[in-house]
Amino acid sequence: MDHNDHVNLLRAGVPGAGGVWADLGAGDGAFTLALAELLGPGGEIYAVDKDAGALRRQEQAMRARFPEVRVHYRVADFRERLDLPPLDGVVMANSLHFQRDKDRVVGLVRGYLRPGGRLILVEYDTDRGNPWVPYPLSYQTWREVARRNGLARTALLSTRRSRFLGRIYSALSVLAETEEG
Ligand SMILES: C[S@@+](CC[C@H](N)C(=O)[O-])C[C@H]1O[C@@H](n2cnc3c(N)ncnc32)[C@H](O)[C@@H]1O
């Protein structure tokens, strides 16, 4: 996958330029860079990862390609509560599958979103793990996890064939502005 593939997986879930987003498990920044392109100069991003080296590599790439986007780098574990401002959106790409207990993390993420805020999940479309992707979740499973954690309007955004584990999907869920289940 290249940068355009990453942008295309997120595009339909990002309502327009600007806004404050976080990328949890941002790593080297494949999807943070995509988010930077979609948010543009008015955007602000919190890139969170427990791997400081990955965030340093990301910072270099971001400075070279999207210097106008404000990015905060946080070395942290997303299983713990993070100190973040109310967010317009969160991206979790290939990072929730390291977590057996999805509800713990998704419950925390829900708490970071402002009403109407968005969570874009990018994952392999399977419930069968392996040593590299220990706890993946299919889109069908994600719909259940999202609903149980108070996220509404879950919809499939895009899919892409993957030689590894069949296919990758991106999905959007929204924290309701009012109670809508
Ligand atoms: C497979 S990489 C994905 C990186 C990037 N999101 C992408 O899709 O290219 C997973 C990343 O999640 C990070 N990660 C996994 N569990 C984490 C946790 N509990 N807290 C913070 N980062 C975590 C890893 O350090 C790694 O950088």
The ligand as a Tripos MOL2 file, in Angstrom:
@<TRIPOS>MOLECULE
LIG
   27    29     1     0     0
SMALL
NO_CHARGES

@<TRIPOS>ATOM
      1 C1          1.1420   -2.5250   12.9400 C.3       1 LIG1
      2 S1          1.6420   -0.9740   13.5780 S.3       1 LIG1
      3 C2          0.5120    0.1120   12.7160 C.3       1 LIG1
      4 C3          1.0690    1.5010   12.5550 C.3       1 LIG1
      5 C4          0.1910    2.4290   11.7240 C.3       1 LIG1
      6 N1         -1.0590    2.7400   12.4000 N.3       1 LIG1
      7 C5         -0.0860    1.8090   10.3790 C.2       1 LIG1
      8 O1         -1.2040    1.3230   10.1540 O.co2     1 LIG1
      9 O2          0.8210    1.7950    9.5490 O.co2     1 LIG1
     10 C6          0.9620   -0.9720   15.2180 C.3       1 LIG1
     11 C7          1.4210    0.1760   16.0650 C.3       1 LIG1
     12 O3          0.6230    0.2230   17.2350 O.3       1 LIG1
     13 C8          1.4670    0.5020   18.3250 C.3       1 LIG1
     14 N2          0.7950   -0.0010   19.5300 N.ar      1 LIG1
     15 C9          0.3590   -1.2630   19.7730 C.ar      1 LIG1
     16 N3         -0.1980   -1.3460   20.9830 N.ar      1 LIG1
     17 C10        -0.1090   -0.1060   21.5300 C.ar      1 LIG1
     18 C11        -0.5230    0.4600   22.7760 C.ar      1 LIG1
     19 N4         -1.1290   -0.2950   23.6960 N.pl3     1 LIG1
     20 N5         -0.2910    1.7740   23.0070 N.ar      1 LIG1
     21 C12         0.3210    2.5350   22.0700 C.ar      1 LIG1
     22 N6          0.7370    2.0620   20.8670 N.ar      1 LIG1
     23 C13         0.5240    0.7600   20.6120 C.ar      1 LIG1
     24 C14         2.7680   -0.2090   17.9990 C.3       1 LIG1
     25 O4          3.8500    0.3540   18.7350 O.3       1 LIG1
     26 C15         2.8720    0.0480   16.5010 C.3       1 LIG1
     27 O5          3.5730    1.2230   16.2010 O.3       1 LIG1
@<TRIPOS>BOND
     1     1     2 1
     2     2     3 1
     3     2    10 1
     4     3     4 1
     5     4     5 1
     6     5     6 1
     7     5     7 1
     8     7     8 2
     9     7     9 1
    10    10    11 1
    11    11    12 1
    12    11    26 1
    13    12    13 1
    14    13    14 1
    15    13    24 1
    16    14    15 ar
    17    14    23 ar
    18    15    16 ar
    19    16    17 ar
    20    17    18 ar
    21    17    23 ar
    22    18    19 1
    23    18    20 ar
    24    20    21 ar
    25    21    22 ar
    26    22    23 ar
    27    24    25 1
    28    24    26 1
    29    26    27 1
@<TRIPOS>SUBSTRUCTURE
     1 LIG1         1 GROUP 0 **** ****
